Amino acid sequence: MDNLSYSQIRVIGDPFEWACNLLDMGFSGWEICGEGDHAINESMVRKVKEAVGSTDLTISVHAPFSDINMASVNDPIWEVTLQQIIECIELASEITSIVVVHPGYLSPLGSQMPDRAFQKLAEGLKKVCDAAEEYDMLVCVENMVNIYWMFGRDPDSVKRIVEAVNRENLGVTLDIGHANTTSTLDEYLSWECIHLVRHLHIHDNHGELDEHLALGRGSIDWQTVFKTLEAYDGMRVMELRTIPEAEESIKYIESLEQSSCRT
């Protein structure tokens, strides 16, 4: 399978101990989860350039999301959120043309004024997209896991976000694992707005928790997923915890391809 990328969601420790081996493992890309020890700063950008600059490894970046909220109705928190995401975009523009963002969530106060929270989310994403446009970067908003106070859990709510923001450089990161937890995977795969999907996250689970398991370890029918998305030619990012899980997932995909050839 082409355009396989790896993203390690455990962001403690030195990623350069394994990142330079991704090409040899069969990956063509690395999505940097910009938090913890993997945060996008000047030092990180310099090291990425040094480590992979002479290779064909494609870089994408997941903007920070811990302890910040683009849908916050607390203005100082909202402003810090935008500051962190936009600073990430500015720095990441030296190594990538795509950044993934989370759409935010309803805080206890936000749940009392959900329309206001959505307005802040749309306003914030507009500012993020406008900042990214200066660097010719694509912003991809990600569908979220089955937690009721999160925005963007189902296709209709994702479409609502995209339409409210109305920016040409805004696309969708379809997270297959997240869609499985909300029981909307089939709906996403037949989504009228499937053309908006510009980026893909793949990991497995059993349909309830966001487990980020190696492919084949959960309940997702990957044969159907890959067949349905056959025309998709963007990055397919495995979001996993460890390199051994990534290697296991590659072997699983290879087994699916071999099985498909036999039939």
N, C-alpha and C positions, 0 to 999 in steps of 0.2 A: 504494500500500500504506500502511495506517495504522500509527501507532505506531513509525515509524522513528526510531532514535536513533543518535548517532555517538559513538564513543570513540576517541581518538587514543592509540595505544600508544607513540608517541614522546613521552616526557614531559619533554623538555628544550625550554625556550622558553616564551614567554607564550601561554597558551591563549586569552586574551581578544582576541588579534589576529584570531581566526576564530570564536570561540564565538557571538558576537552575530549572526553571519551564518547560523547553522544553520537558523533558521526560513525565511529567504528561499531556502535551498537545497532545502527540502522536508523537513527533519527536524523532528520534534516534540519531540525530547529530546536530552540530552547526558549521557553517562555519563562521569564524571570518574574517570580512572585515578589513584588517590591515591598517586602516587609522584613522586620527582624534583621538578621545578618545579611539578607539579600536586598535590603532597601536600595533604591535607586538614588545614589548620590554621586558626587564627582569622582570619588575613589572607585566606586563600583563601575561606573561608565568607563573609566580608564582601564580597569582590569579586564572588562569585557572586550574592549578594543584590542588589548594586548593578547588575550587568550584565544579569541576566535576571529580576530580581524583578518587573518590570512587563510581562513577556511571558508567553506560554503555554508556554514551554519547560519540559519535565519533566526533572528532574534525578534521576539515579541515581549511585551511587558504587561503584567497585571498591576494596575495602580493600587496603592494601599487602600485598605478598607477597615482595618481594626480601629475601634474607638472613634470613628468618624461617621458622618451621616449626611448624605447629600439631600435628604428630605427633612432635615432638622428644622424645626420652627424656632429653635434657639439660635438667634442670628450669629452670636460669636462662634458657636460650634459650626454652623453652616459655613461661615467665612473661613475658618481654619480648615474645614474639609476641602473647600475649593482651592485654598492655597496649597495644601499638600498634593492634591491631584494635579493641579496645573504645574507646580514645580516638578513633579515627577515627569509630566509630559515634556516639559522644556529640556530636562536633562536626558530623557530617554530618546529624544529626537535625534541624538547623535548615533544611536545604535539600532533604531527600529522605526517603522512607519505605522505601527498599530499598538494601541493601548486598550486594555479591557478595564471596564469600570463596573462597580456594583451600583444599583439604582437607589439604595437607601431603604429606610424602614420607618415605621410609625413608632415614635417614642411614646411614653405615657401621656405627654402633653399633645403630641401629634395625633394620637388616636382620638382625641377630643375635637380635633379640627383637621380631619383627613384631607379635605379639599385644599386647605392651606399648605399642608405637608406636600401634596402632589404639586402644587404651584411652585414651591421651593425646589422640588426635585427637577421640574422642567426648566426652571430658571437657571438652576445650577448646571444642568447638562448643556444648556445653550452656551453658557460661559466657558465650559470645558471644551466644547466643540469649537467655539470661536478661537480659543487659545491654540487648540491643536491644528486648526486650519492654517495658522501662521507658519507651521512647520510641515505642512502637507501631510498630516497624520490622520489616520482613521481611528475614531473612537467606537468601541463596541460595547454596548450595554448588555449585561448578562442576565438571563432568566434565573430566578432564584429558587431556593430549596423550599420545602413545605413547612414554612413557619409563617403563621397567619399575619404577622405584623410587617412582613417584608413586601415591598413593591416588586412587581414583575414576576409573579409566580406562574402565571398561565399566559397562553398566547394573546388573549384579548388585552390583558394588562400591559404586556410588552408592546403590543401595537399601539396602545393608548399613549405610552411614553414616547415612542418614536414619532408619532403624529404630533404630539404636543411640542416636542423639541424642534422638529421640522428643519433639520440640518442635513445637507448632502453628505457630510463626512461622519454621519452617525449610522452605524450598522448594529447588528445583533450578534452576540456570542451565544450560540445555542449550546447549553450545557446539558448533555444527554443524561448524566446522573441526576442532576437537579430535576429534570423533567420526569424522571422515573419516580421520584419521591412525591410529586404532585399528581401522579396518575394522568399526566397530560402528554406523555411521549408520543403516542399515536396521533394526538391532535397536532403536536408540533410538526411531526413528519409529513402531515397532510395540510399544513398551514397555508392559508391563502397568501401569507406574507413571507413564504420561505425564501423568496429572493432577497429579503433583508439580512439573511444569515450570511455573515462574512467571515465567521470565525467559529471554531468548534472545540468544545471541551469534552473529553471522553474519560469516564471512569465508571465503575460498577457499584451497585448496591442492591439491597433486597426490597426496595420499594418504600421504605419508611424513613430510615436515617441516611444522612449524607456521609456514607462510609468511605468513599474514595478507595474502593477496592480495585485490585488488578482486574483487567477485563476477563470475563468468564467466571469470576468468583461470586457474582450476584445473579439477579433475575432478569437482566436486560438481554433481549434477543438481538445480539450484535449482528448476526447474519442479516436480519431484516433491516436493522439500522443502516448498515453500510450499503446494502442493496438499494434502499430508498434514497440515500444521499449519494448515489453513484455519480451524479452530475456535479456534485460539489467539488470544487478544485482548490479550496482554501486550506489553511493549516488545520490539522487535527491534533489537538494538544492533549496528551495524557496527563491528567492531574493526579499524581500519586505521591506516596510518602517516601518511597525508597527506590533505588536503582534496581534491586532484585525484582520488585513488582513491575518495573518498566520492562525488564527483560522477559518476565513471564507474560506480560501483555503482548509483546511483539510475537512471541512464540504462539500465543493464542490466535492472533490475527493470521499468522502464517498457516495455522491449522485450518482456519475458516476458508482461506483462499484455496488450500489444497482440496478441501472437501467440496468446494464449489466447482473446481476443475473436474473432479471425478464425476460430478453429476451433470 
